[in-house]
Amino acid sequence: MWRKTRRVSKKRRRYTKKRRNVKRTHKYKFLRGGLGDNDYVNIGIGDTYVFQSGCTQPGGGGDHSTKVEKIAEFKKYVFGTMEHADTWETILRLCQDNGILFYVLTSGGKVGIIRMLQLLELSEYVTEVLCNNNRNIESNPANRTVTTRERFKTINKYQIIQEILQEQHINKESKGIFIDNEEKNKIYSELCSNIEFVLATGDQIDRYQAEYRTRFESFVSDESLIVGNRIRGHAHILYKQNKSNLVSTGVLNSIIHKINTDDKIKVIFSDFDGTMSPWRGALPFHFSDFNDSFSSHFNVSKPAL
């Protein structure tokens, strides 16, 4: 009698949808893109900043806040209000989900912005911090590996945008957005007619109003009063009311609408000072004394990348 045998089918091959804007590491884990070599190794940054619970030195009666609480308060400080923080984070997440590149394009402090994005735990959503600040090599360190980044210090923002479009092979049929609080940065926009300029209109705010007060603003203000400190007087410049700009949520919501309804949008550029943040600049993490004091007071760990 013939013995019945069980038929074993060949293993079915699984097909998965290719994930966009994702790189594969040598450990075979999938990681989304974020800040890369031009924000790290090429300018001498080899670590990341991370809030930890509590603090390592007594201050203001001691700090017992959790890591999550610190990040939430820092978001309020950086973006002006929690509503603005949530709206900017929505823009960043939508860009990542839709394969849209997001660049910070600043004339301010590149190092400070990088460190703030790390502390906000948002660095994975930003493609690169582009900077044309040629006044301070500490805040915008030399990049001797990628020569275009040094040339950026000598040209204006739309000229930088033009080079990024070429670098990323974004054609004229694709669209993009550049949001900035200074209309003068619209100059040479004809170079990239497919990148819409959005003026970040908003309101001036007073740092002494209760809704804008945070421990971070208070810390910077106290540090800027210390005789001999490199940031002495810095708070007056950073928080000057007539130079502040809390961008209208209507402007931000219009960008969200564009992302959701126009699949031709492939890239967004955003200024930082007075646009993403209402204040006049990023925190001065390029100064070692401020860096050490801030890290100690707010218990910031610095693991290697």
Protein Blocks (a to p, Z undefined) as FASTA:
>chain_A
ZZddddddddddddddddehiacdfkopacdddddfklmmmnopabdcdddehjfbdeeh
iaabdfklmmmmmmmmmnopamlmmmmmmmmmmmmmnopacddddfbdfklmmmmmmmno
pmmmpmbacdfbfkbmklmccdfkbmmlmmmmmccfklmmmmmmmmnopafkbccddddf
bfklmgoklmmmmlccdddddddddfkbmklgcfklmmmmmmmmpghiakgoklmmmmom
klgccddfklmmmmmmmmmmmmkbcbdcddfehplpmbfbdcdfkbmklmmmmmmmnopa
dddZZ
